[in-house]
């Protein structure tokens, strides 16, 4: 979500200052995503593991 907003900000930037700021925000959002991704990999989190709690609830219905 933060990354999407940063892209939108970049797309709508007018003038060099806004473009520079949008690039800064976009790079920060990408770096933050990379940090979270590394952490998820380190703790063994993956898509299947995220779905497990929801699969149990679907079986009860």
N, C-alpha and C positions, 0 to 999 in steps of 0.2 A: 504494500500500500504506500509506504513512504517512497519507495523507488518509483512507483507509478506517478505520484504527485511531483516528484523531481523531474521526471520526463515531461510532464505537462507544463511545468514551470519553464523548462528549457524550450519547449515548442512555442510557448507564448512570449518568450523574452523579446524585448525591444531595446536595442541599443547595447553597446559593448558592456556597460556595467551590469545590466540585467543578465546578459549572456554569461559573463564571467561568474556571477553569483550563482546562476542556475547550474553551471558546470561544477562549481564547488559543492553545491547541495547534492547533485547527482553522484559525484564521486564519493561523497560521504555516505550516501545511502547504499551505494554498491559495496563499499568497504564494510559497513555495518552488516549487510547481508552475508558477506564472506565470513565475518567473525561468527555470526550465528550458525552458518553452515558448518564451519570447522568444529564448533562446539557440539552440534548435533551428531556429527560423525564420530567425535571423540567419545561420546556417551552411548553410541550405538543406536541412535534414533534414526528410524527410516520410515518411509510411507506406510509400510505394512504395520509397523508397531504403532503408528498413530491411529490407524483404523481399528485396532483391536477393541478399544472401549465401545465404539459405536456398533461394531458387529454384534457384541453381546446384547445390546439393547434391541437390535433388530430381531434377534432370535426370540426375545420375550414377547414380541407383539404378535 
